[in-house]
Amino acid sequence: MIQRVIVITASAVLLAACGGSVPPVAAPTSATSPLATPKDPLLYVGDLGKSQVDVLTYPQGKLRSTLTGFGSVNGLCTDFNGDVYVSDGHDGKLVEYYHGGTKPVRTLSDPGYYTQGCASDLKTGDLAVAIQPMSSNPGGVAIFRQAKGKPHNYVGYDFFFPSFCTYDYKDNLFFDGGDIHGMFFFAELARGRKTMQRVTLPQSIEVAGGVQFDGQNVVVDDQGAGYKGSTLYEFSISGSTATETGTTPLGGSVDVIGFGLYGNRVIGPNIGSSPNVMYWRYPKGGKSLKTLTGFTEPVVVVVSELPSR
């Protein structure tokens, strides 16, 4: 269970986390971003310590702009058009920005819940977000159809403190977090289903981190204890069981939460005595390739880019 995410009064959370950046697989279904914005990829870093999102060039890591006005930045995700959604857990909102934009273009809300990691279904345009209760109610996931209007909440006591989520290419939604007893869980809301089911992982996860889809496998982050660093595990999912297909050690990390995948790179917000954002090879992992500094408490990242026209 992610203490920085789940215990919001202490310091909540893309990634995780919930969303990363993967190649588009379908035609756009939402409003097209203005072409006047930068065409190059941009790295968004959610800094919980400053309640802001830093927008940097990618892969250079040069600061371009800063998004502010949030209670707590808990998640980041991007849709087919490169629009970026900031999950403001303190206010239970998702704030949308055009790629490279500095002014909100839309705000979605789910009253009564703290919003956590989010994910966009690149095929349907649906927007999902992990939701944690503000009271004794159970948590789960909320889905905004085509990223509009009011959400449909899927909740249950077995999924009390969800943290991050991701879609695969078949519109199945996967998410992780902690149950009412604080024990790790991993679950799926399959396409067309109205109920969530737990998925048994063959690998023990010490502390729930981000969840991403790499185009073939669902990737689950174990934040691990600070002295161990963090590790990504890749799984092939079939029904309620999973088969481990790979491991990506994040060398030199202390506590990576909402990581992002972009091509053959892992980008990880690394919390420790010297908070930073690090790049690793994917799926090889190992020694980091690049380190960006200047953050207070980076908890989630996402890479955004405009689609090819």
C-alpha positions in Angstrom: 0.0 0.0 0.0 1.4 3.4 -1.0 1.5 5.5 2.1 2.1 8.7 0.2 -0.9 8.0 -2.0 -3.3 6.3 0.4 -2.8 8.4 3.5 -3.7 11.7 1.9 -3.6 13.7 5.1 0.1 12.6 5.5 1.0 13.2 1.8 -1.0 11.5 -0.9 -0.5 10.5 -4.5 1.6 8.5 -12.0 1.8 7.6 -12.3 1.5 6.5 -11.6 0.5 6.8 -11.3 -2.0 5.8 -13.3 -1.2 6.3 -16.8 1.7 6.2 -19.0 2.4 7.0 -22.6 2.2 4.3 -25.3 1.9 4.5 -29.1 -1.6 5.5 -30.3 -3.7 2.6 -31.6 -6.9 4.2 -32.8 -8.4 7.4 -34.2 -8.9 10.3 -31.8 -12.2 10.4 -30.1 -11.9 13.6 -28.1 -11.3 17.3 -28.9 -8.2 17.8 -30.9 -5.4 19.8 -29.3 -4.3 23.0 -30.9 -1.5 22.5 -33.5 0.2 25.7 -32.2 1.5 23.7 -29.2 4.9 22.1 -29.3 5.2 18.9 -31.4 8.0 17.4 -29.4 7.4 15.1 -26.5 7.0 16.7 -23.1 7.7 15.2 -19.7 5.2 16.0 -16.9 6.4 15.5 -13.4 3.8 15.7 -10.5 5.6 17.1 -7.5 3.5 16.4 -4.4 5.7 18.4 -2.2 5.0 21.6 -4.2 1.5 20.7 -5.3 2.5 21.4 -8.8 3.3 19.8 -12.2 6.6 20.6 -13.8 6.5 20.4 -17.7 9.9 19.6 -19.1 11.4 18.9 -22.5 11.9 15.2 -23.2 14.4 13.6 -23.0 16.5 16.7 -22.2 14.6 17.5 -19.0 14.7 21.3 -19.4 11.9 23.1 -17.5 9.4 24.6 -19.9 6.5 25.6 -17.7 4.8 24.9 -14.4 1.1 24.0 -13.7 -0.2 25.1 -10.3 -3.4 25.5 -8.3 -3.7 21.9 -7.0 -4.4 20.7 -3.5 -2.3 17.5 -4.1 -1.0 16.0 -7.4 -1.9 12.3 -7.1 -1.8 11.2 -10.7 -1.0 12.0 -14.4 -2.2 10.4 -17.6 -2.4 11.4 -21.3 -4.9 10.5 -24.0 -4.6 9.9 -27.7 -4.4 13.6 -28.6 -1.6 14.2 -26.1 -4.0 16.0 -23.7 -2.8 15.6 -20.1 -5.0 15.0 -17.1 -3.9 16.0 -13.6 -5.5 14.1 -10.7 -6.0 16.5 -7.9 -6.7 14.1 -5.0 -7.4 16.8 -2.4 -10.4 18.1 -4.4 -11.4 14.9 -6.1 -10.9 16.3 -9.5 -9.2 15.6 -12.8 -8.0 18.8 -14.6 -7.3 18.6 -18.4 -4.6 20.5 -20.3 -3.7 20.5 -23.9 -0.3 19.2 -24.8 2.1 22.0 -23.7 -0.8 24.2 -22.5 -0.8 26.1 -19.3 -4.5 26.8 -18.8 -7.1 24.2 -17.9 -9.5 23.3 -20.6 -11.8 21.0 -18.6 -12.4 19.8 -15.1 -14.0 16.5 -14.1 -15.0 15.6 -10.6 -16.1 12.7 -8.4 -17.5 14.2 -5.2 -16.9 12.1 -2.1 -13.7 10.5 -3.3 -10.0 11.3 -3.4 -8.8 10.8 -7.0 -5.5 8.9 -7.4 -3.8 7.6 -10.5 -5.6 7.8 -13.9 -5.5 6.2 -17.3 -7.0 6.9 -20.7 -8.4 4.2 -23.0 -6.8 5.1 -26.3 -9.4 3.2 -28.2 -12.7 4.5 -26.7 -11.6 7.8 -25.1 -12.8 6.7 -21.7 -11.0 8.1 -18.7 -10.5 6.0 -15.6 -9.2 7.0 -12.2 -8.5 5.2 -9.0 -10.7 6.6 -6.2 -10.3 6.4 -2.4 -13.1 7.1 0.1 -13.3 10.3 2.1 -15.4 8.4 4.7 -15.9 4.7 5.6 -17.2 3.9 2.1 -15.2 1.5 -0.1 -12.9 2.6 -2.9 -12.4 1.4 -6.4 -12.3 3.0 -9.9 -14.4 5.6 -11.6 -14.9 5.8 -15.4 -15.8 8.9 -17.3 -17.2 7.8 -20.6 -15.2 9.6 -23.4 -13.7 11.8 -20.6 -17.0 13.7 -20.1 -19.8 14.2 -17.6 -20.3 12.3 -14.4 -18.4 9.1 -13.7 -19.7 5.6 -13.1 -18.1 4.3 -9.9 -17.1 0.7 -9.4 -16.4 0.2 -5.7 -15.9 -2.6 -3.2 -14.4 -3.2 0.3 -11.8 -5.6 -1.2 -10.5 -2.5 -3.1 -10.5 0.0 -0.3 -7.4 2.0 -1.2 -6.7 1.7 -4.9 -3.6 3.7 -6.2 -2.9 3.4 -9.9 -4.6 2.0 -13.0 -4.0 1.2 -16.7 -5.9 0.0 -19.8 -4.7 -2.7 -22.2 -5.4 -2.6 -25.9 -8.6 -4.7 -25.3 -10.2 -2.0 -23.1 -9.6 -4.1 -19.9 -8.8 -1.9 -16.9 -6.2 -3.1 -14.3 -5.5 -1.4 -11.0 -3.6 -2.0 -7.7 -3.5 -0.7 -4.2 -4.2 -1.8 -0.6 -7.3 -3.5 0.8 -9.1 -2.4 4.1 -6.4 -4.2 6.1 -3.5 -2.5 4.1 -2.6 -5.7 2.2 -1.6 -5.4 -1.5 -4.2 -6.2 -4.1 -4.2 -6.3 -7.9 -7.5 -6.4 -9.8 -9.2 -6.1 -13.2 -12.4 -4.5 -14.4 -12.8 -6.5 -17.7 -14.3 -4.9 -20.7 -18.1 -5.0 -20.5 -18.2 -6.2 -16.9 -19.9 -4.5 -14.0 -17.9 -6.1 -11.3 -14.2 -6.1 -10.4 -12.2 -9.2 -9.7 -8.9 -9.8 -8.0 -6.0 -11.2 -10.1 -3.5 -13.5 -8.4 0.1 -12.4 -9.1 2.9 -15.1 -8.8 5.2 -12.4 -7.4 4.9 -10.9 -3.9 4.6 -7.1 -4.0 5.9 -5.3 -0.9 4.5 -1.8 -1.5 2.1 -1.1 -4.3 3.4 1.4 -6.9 2.3 2.3 -10.4 0.7 0.1 -13.1 1.3 0.4 -16.8 0.7 -1.5 -20.0 3.7 -1.9 -22.3 1.8 -3.1 -25.4 2.0 -6.7 -24.5 2.2 -7.1 -20.7 0.8 -5.4 -17.6 3.7 -3.9 -15.6 3.4 -3.6 -11.9 5.8 -1.5 -9.7 6.9 -2.7 -6.3 8.1 0.4 -4.5 10.0 -1.8 -2.1 11.7 -0.7 1.1 14.0 2.3 0.7 17.2 0.2 1.1 16.0 -2.3 -1.6 15.0 0.2 -4.3 12.1 -0.4 -6.7 11.4 -3.2 -9.2 9.0 -3.5 -12.1 7.4 -6.9 -12.8 5.8 -7.8 -16.2 2.8 -10.1 -16.3 0.7 -11.8 -18.9 -2.9 -11.7 -17.6 -5.5 -14.4 -18.3 -8.7 -14.3 -16.2 -7.9 -14.3 -12.5 -4.3 -15.4 -12.8 -1.1 -13.9 -14.1 2.1 -15.3 -15.5 5.4 -13.4 -14.9 7.2 -12.6 -18.1 10.0 -10.3 -17.0 11.6 -8.2 -14.3 13.1 -4.7 -14.6 15.3 -3.6 -11.7 15.5 0.1 -11.3 19.1 0.5 -10.2 19.9 3.3 -7.9 16.3 4.0 -7.0 15.0 4.5 -3.5 11.2 4.7 -3.8 9.7 4.9 -7.3 5.9 5.4 -7.3 4.0 6.5 -10.4 6.5 5.5 -13.2 6.0 6.0 -16.9 6.8 4.0 -20.0 7.8 5.7 -23.2 9.3 3.5 -26.0 12.2 1.6 -24.6 12.6 3.8 -21.5 11.2 3.8 -18.0 10.9 7.2 -16.3 10.6 7.0 -12.6 9.9 9.7 -9.9 12.4 8.7 -7.3 11.8 9.8 -3.7 14.6 9.7 -1.2 17.0 12.0 0.6 17.7 13.6 -2.8 14.5 13.4 -4.7 14.9 13.1 -8.5 13.5 11.7 -11.7 15.5 8.9 -13.4 15.6 7.2 -16.8 16.3 3.5 -17.3 16.3 1.1 -20.2 13.1 -1.0 -20.6 12.8 -3.8 -20.1 16.5 -4.3 -19.2 16.6 -1.9 -16.3 19.8 -1.8 -14.2 21.9 1.3 -14.0 20.1 4.6 -14.7 20.8 6.5 -17.9 19.9 10.0 -16.8 18.9 11.8 -13.6 16.9 15.0 -13.3 17.0 17.1 -10.1 15.2 20.1 -8.6 12.1 18.4 -7.2 10.7 18.3 -3.7 8.6 15.1 -3.7 8.1 13.8 -7.3 5.4 11.0 -7.2 4.2 10.6 -10.7 5.3 11.2 -14.3 3.9 10.9 -17.8 5.3 11.7 -21.3 2.9 13.4 -23.7 3.1 13.9 -27.4 0.9 15.0 -30.2 -0.3 12.2 -32.6 1.0 12.1 -36.1 -1.3 13.8 -38.6 
